[in-house]
Amino acid sequence: MNESLAIDLILRHGKISRADISREIGLSKPTVSSVVSRLLELNLIREIGPGENTQGRKATLLQLNQNALFVIGIDFSVKKSRVALANLNGDIVALSTLAMNESAPASYMARLADHVTAVLQQYHLDWSVIHYVSFGVPAVVTPETGTTSFMVDELEGFKPFLSQPYLKRLFPANVILENDVNLSALAEYRYGVARKASIFSYMSLGAGVGSGLMLDGVLYRGSNGAAGEIGELLSSSGVKLEQCLSAQYIKNETAKYRELSDKLSCYGHQKFVDELFALAAVEDPEAVKVIQDYSHFLAIAIQNLCVMYDPKIIVLGGSIGRHSDVLIPFVRPFLTKFLPIIPKLSGTEIGENSVVIGAVGLAVKRSFDFIKNNLLVQES
């Protein structure tokens, strides 16, 4: 208990003396000395030299040993996997990618494990210092079993391999499996535009659509991990919004305009979307029409989200949501008709690395939970 309190103080202050720990926790100096000795023995903290007090003997300051343990965050997506190695501060030490160029899922997963091992070796680390590997996947994750459902079509063949039991065999560490949009929501809460917002939603718009919901800093996942799957909502015509809010929908709508289609590249969703929004920004009439139609469906999704959840802010991300500066002005007039109170709408401040940053953040939190509940448990 006392060690956990001391760790929390050190994390909150960044650096602190034994005397300050004693004063803030209300423990005797001998007890604090014993607590600090135990934390030093476990290599969880380190002494960093004297403080800056001007009178008397300068106290030795204590700081988290950020390199005592490391975590791995992985954003597992359709085209590639982003891999981040981070320390206990959540600082990303290395960021790399592995392209999805294997047809056999088992072969790719083996390559991914080898890739992570190679990253560790590059930094003269081994698996003994990796506490958690945290995966973000485009699927519903059942919390109790660590299994996936509603996997995006392009990764359906990976479903047996993207389960906690399988990943634990492949990676010699504790494994976390989480929905990718949920992890983006965590990243926005900790580091982005929704910092410390009590109730907010992160909405990912790209190849598919989904939202992560947060209440007072905690993910709201629902009883089966499926909360926020707004793509399953129906439009007025009975079509799932997943089909109306994807990049493929934008491509299909654009194809109806011959002149507009001639202005756009047909290579890859991202380049296509970027070019379309660039044209809408300069008020190309056909591009504006496509974005207006898209915004109508997006407003329906937001309206349903607000009625059920009433968020203070909705953050837009993903390959389409990254164009929030163009998109939000189109969406807001529809919301004015639908809602009495419109939440703040904003684009992401984090960008394409939001999933892997959220994965790292979750792994770091779980690492400290493990430290407090296991390493720091006093023997009776």
C-alpha positions in Angstrom: 0.0 0.0 0.0 2.7 2.5 1.0 4.8 1.7 -2.0 1.8 2.3 -4.3 1.1 5.7 -2.7 4.8 6.6 -3.1 4.8 5.6 -6.8 1.7 7.6 -7.4 3.3 10.7 -5.8 6.5 10.3 -7.9 4.4 9.9 -11.1 2.4 13.0 -10.2 5.3 15.2 -9.3 7.9 13.9 -11.7 10.6 14.2 -9.1 10.3 14.4 -5.3 12.3 14.0 -2.1 11.9 11.5 0.7 10.9 14.4 3.0 8.1 15.5 0.6 6.8 11.9 0.4 6.7 11.7 4.1 4.9 15.0 4.4 2.3 14.3 1.7 1.5 10.7 2.7 1.8 11.3 6.4 4.3 8.5 7.1 7.3 8.6 9.4 10.7 9.2 7.9 11.9 5.6 8.8 8.8 4.1 7.1 9.4 6.3 4.0 13.1 5.3 3.9 12.0 1.6 4.0 9.5 2.2 1.2 12.0 4.0 -1.0 14.6 1.3 -0.4 12.2 -1.3 -1.6 11.3 0.7 -4.8 15.0 1.2 -5.5 15.7 -2.5 -5.0 12.9 -3.3 -7.5 14.6 -0.8 -9.9 11.3 1.1 -10.3 12.7 4.4 -9.2 16.1 6.1 -9.2 17.9 8.8 -7.3 18.7 11.8 -9.6 20.8 14.0 -7.3 20.1 17.0 -5.0 17.1 19.3 -5.3 17.2 23.1 -5.6 16.3 24.1 -2.0 18.5 27.1 -1.1 18.9 26.5 2.6 20.4 23.6 4.5 21.3 20.2 3.2 20.0 19.6 -0.3 17.6 16.6 -0.4 18.2 13.8 -2.9 15.3 13.7 -5.4 13.6 10.5 -6.6 12.2 9.8 -10.1 10.5 7.0 -11.9 13.0 4.7 -13.6 11.3 5.0 -17.0 13.4 2.2 -18.4 12.7 -0.3 -15.8 10.1 -1.9 -18.1 8.9 -1.3 -21.6 5.6 -2.0 -23.5 4.7 -2.6 -27.1 1.7 -1.0 -28.9 0.5 -2.3 -32.2 -2.0 -0.8 -34.6 -3.1 -3.8 -36.7 -4.8 -2.5 -39.8 -5.7 -3.6 -43.3 -2.6 -2.4 -45.1 0.1 -2.5 -42.4 0.8 -2.8 -38.7 2.3 0.2 -36.8 4.6 -1.0 -34.0 5.7 1.3 -31.1 8.2 0.5 -28.4 7.6 2.7 -25.4 9.0 3.1 -21.8 7.0 3.4 -18.6 6.6 7.1 -19.1 4.7 6.3 -22.3 7.5 7.9 -24.4 7.7 6.2 -27.8 11.3 5.0 -28.2 10.8 3.4 -31.7 8.0 3.5 -34.3 8.1 1.2 -37.3 5.7 -0.4 -39.8 5.3 -3.8 -41.3 3.4 -3.9 -44.6 0.5 -6.3 -45.1 2.0 -8.1 -48.1 1.4 -11.7 -47.1 -1.5 -13.7 -48.3 -1.3 -16.3 -45.5 -2.4 -14.8 -42.1 -0.2 -17.3 -40.1 2.8 -16.3 -42.1 2.2 -12.6 -41.5 1.7 -13.0 -37.8 5.0 -14.9 -37.5 6.7 -12.1 -39.4 5.1 -9.5 -37.1 6.4 -11.3 -34.0 9.9 -11.5 -35.7 9.6 -7.8 -36.5 8.9 -6.8 -32.9 11.8 -9.0 -31.7 14.1 -7.2 -34.2 13.0 -3.8 -32.9 13.9 -4.9 -29.3 17.3 -6.2 -30.4 18.0 -2.9 -32.2 17.7 -1.2 -28.8 19.6 -3.9 -26.9 16.4 -5.2 -25.2 14.9 -8.6 -24.9 11.4 -9.9 -24.0 12.2 -10.0 -20.3 11.7 -6.2 -20.0 8.4 -6.2 -22.1 5.5 -6.2 -19.7 2.6 -5.8 -22.1 1.9 -6.0 -25.8 -1.3 -4.0 -26.6 -3.1 -4.7 -29.9 -5.6 -2.3 -31.6 -7.7 -4.2 -34.1 -10.6 -3.1 -36.4 -13.2 -5.4 -34.7 -15.4 -5.7 -31.7 -13.4 -7.2 -28.8 -15.2 -9.2 -26.1 -13.6 -8.1 -22.8 -14.0 -11.3 -20.8 -12.6 -13.7 -23.5 -10.3 -11.4 -25.5 -11.9 -12.7 -28.8 -13.0 -10.7 -31.8 -16.2 -10.4 -33.8 -17.4 -8.0 -36.6 -13.9 -8.0 -38.0 -13.6 -5.8 -41.1 -14.0 -7.9 -44.3 -10.4 -7.4 -45.5 -9.1 -9.0 -42.3 -11.7 -11.8 -41.8 -9.0 -14.4 -42.5 -7.0 -13.1 -39.5 -9.8 -13.6 -37.0 -8.5 -16.9 -35.6 -5.1 -15.3 -35.1 -6.3 -12.0 -33.6 -7.5 -13.5 -30.3 -5.9 -13.1 -27.0 -5.1 -16.9 -26.6 -3.3 -17.1 -29.9 -1.4 -13.8 -29.4 -0.2 -15.0 -26.0 1.4 -18.0 -27.6 3.1 -15.7 -30.2 4.3 -12.9 -28.0 6.0 -13.8 -24.7 4.4 -11.1 -22.6 1.0 -10.1 -21.2 -1.3 -9.4 -24.2 -4.1 -6.8 -24.4 -6.6 -6.9 -27.3 -8.7 -3.8 -27.8 -10.8 -2.2 -30.5 -8.8 0.3 -32.5 -11.2 3.2 -32.3 -11.4 2.8 -28.5 -7.7 3.2 -28.4 -7.9 6.4 -30.4 -10.4 7.7 -27.9 -8.0 6.9 -25.1 -5.2 8.8 -27.0 -7.4 11.8 -27.5 -8.4 11.9 -23.8 -4.8 11.8 -22.6 -3.0 13.8 -25.3 -5.4 15.4 -27.7 -8.2 17.9 -28.1 -10.4 16.0 -25.7 -7.9 16.2 -22.8 -9.8 15.4 -19.6 -13.2 15.9 -21.1 -15.7 14.1 -18.8 -17.9 12.8 -21.6 -16.7 12.6 -25.2 -16.6 10.5 -28.3 -14.0 9.8 -30.9 -15.5 9.1 -34.3 -13.3 7.3 -36.9 -14.3 7.9 -40.5 -12.4 6.0 -43.2 -12.6 2.5 -44.7 -15.4 2.0 -42.1 -17.0 4.0 -39.3 -17.0 3.5 -35.6 -16.8 5.5 -32.3 -15.1 5.2 -29.0 -17.1 6.4 -26.0 -15.5 7.7 -22.8 -17.1 8.5 -19.4 -14.8 10.3 -16.8 -11.7 8.9 -18.3 -12.9 5.3 -18.7 -13.9 3.6 -21.9 -17.6 2.7 -22.1 -17.5 -0.6 -23.9 -21.0 -2.1 -23.2 -21.6 -5.6 -22.0 -20.1 -7.3 -25.1 -17.6 -4.7 -26.2 -19.8 -3.4 -29.0 -20.7 0.1 -27.7 -20.1 2.8 -30.2 -20.6 0.6 -33.3 -22.5 3.4 -35.0 -22.1 1.9 -38.4 -24.8 -0.6 -37.5 -27.4 2.2 -37.3 -29.8 2.4 -40.1 -30.4 5.4 -42.4 -34.0 6.5 -43.3 -33.8 4.1 -46.3 -32.9 1.1 -44.1 -29.3 1.0 -45.2 -26.6 0.6 -42.6 -24.7 3.8 -42.0 -21.5 1.8 -42.4 -22.2 1.7 -46.1 -22.9 5.5 -46.2 -19.9 6.8 -44.3 -17.1 4.8 -45.8 -14.4 5.9 -48.3 -15.9 3.5 -50.8 -19.3 5.3 -50.6 -17.5 8.6 -51.4 -15.9 6.9 -54.4 -19.2 5.5 -55.6 -21.0 8.9 -55.3 -18.1 10.6 -57.1 -18.4 8.2 -60.0 -21.9 9.7 -60.7 -20.2 12.9 -61.8 -18.1 12.4 -65.0 -16.4 15.8 -64.8 -15.5 15.4 -61.1 -14.2 11.9 -61.6 -11.9 13.1 -64.3 -10.3 15.5 -61.8 -9.5 12.8 -59.3 -6.9 10.1 -59.0 -8.3 6.6 -58.9 -5.4 5.1 -56.9 -6.0 4.4 -53.3 -8.8 5.6 -51.0 -6.6 8.1 -49.1 -5.3 10.0 -52.1 -8.8 10.0 -53.6 -10.4 11.3 -50.5 -7.7 14.0 -50.0 -8.2 15.3 -53.6 -12.0 15.3 -53.3 -11.9 17.4 -50.1 -9.3 19.7 -51.6 -11.8 20.4 -54.4 -14.7 20.9 -52.0 -12.5 23.4 -50.1 -12.3 25.6 -53.2 -16.1 25.1 -53.8 -16.0 22.8 -56.8 -19.8 22.4 -57.2 -19.8 18.6 -57.8 -17.3 17.9 -55.0 -19.5 20.1 -52.7 -22.5 18.0 -53.6 -20.8 14.7 -52.7 -19.6 16.1 -49.4 -23.0 17.5 -48.6 -24.7 14.1 -49.2 -22.0 12.4 -47.1 -22.5 15.0 -44.3 -26.2 14.3 -44.1 -25.5 10.7 -43.2 -22.8 11.7 -40.8 -25.2 14.1 -39.1 -27.6 11.2 -38.6 -24.9 9.2 -36.9 -24.0 12.1 -34.7 -27.6 12.8 -33.9 -28.1 9.3 -32.7 -24.9 9.4 -30.7 -25.9 12.6 -29.0 -29.4 11.5 -28.1 -28.1 8.3 -26.5 -24.9 9.6 -25.0 -24.9 13.5 -24.9 -21.1 14.0 -25.3 -19.5 17.3 -24.6 -17.2 17.0 -27.6 -17.0 14.7 -30.7 -13.6 14.3 -32.2 -13.4 13.3 -35.9 -10.5 11.1 -37.1 -9.6 8.6 -39.7 -8.8 9.1 -43.4 -12.0 11.1 -43.9 -12.3 12.7 -40.4 -8.8 14.2 -40.9 -10.6 16.7 -43.2 -12.6 18.1 -40.3 -11.9 21.7 -41.3 -13.9 21.1 -44.5 -16.4 18.5 -43.2 -17.6 20.2 -40.0 -19.1 23.3 -41.7 -21.1 20.9 -43.9 -22.3 18.8 -41.0 -23.3 21.6 -38.6 -26.4 22.9 -40.5 -27.9 19.4 -40.5 -27.3 19.1 -36.8 -29.0 22.5 -36.2 -32.2 20.9 -37.6 -31.8 17.6 -35.6 -30.6 18.7 -32.2 -31.5 21.3 -29.6 -27.9 21.2 -28.2 -25.0 20.6 -30.5 -21.8 19.3 -29.0 -18.4 20.8 -29.9 -17.1 19.2 -33.1 -13.3 19.0 -33.6 -10.7 17.3 -35.7 -8.1 15.1 -34.1 -4.8 16.7 -32.8 -3.0 13.3 -32.9 -3.5 12.1 -36.4 -2.7 8.7 -37.9 -0.8 7.4 -34.9 -3.7 7.7 -32.5 -4.3 4.0 -32.3 -0.8 3.0 -31.5 -0.5 5.9 -29.0 -3.6 4.7 -27.3 -2.3 1.1 -27.3 0.9 2.3 -25.6 -1.1 4.3 -23.0 -3.3 1.3 -22.2 -0.3 -1.0 -21.8 1.5 1.5 -19.5 -1.6 1.8 -17.3 -1.9 -2.0 -17.1 1.8 -2.2 -16.3 1.4 0.1 -13.3 -1.7 -1.8 -12.2 0.3 -5.0 -12.3 3.2 -3.4 -10.4 0.9 -2.1 -7.6 -1.2 -5.3 -7.3 1.7 -7.7 -7.5 5.2 -6.4 -7.1 4.3 -4.0 -4.4 2.0 -6.3 -2.3 3.5 -6.5 1.2 3.9 -9.9 2.6 1.8 -10.3 5.8 
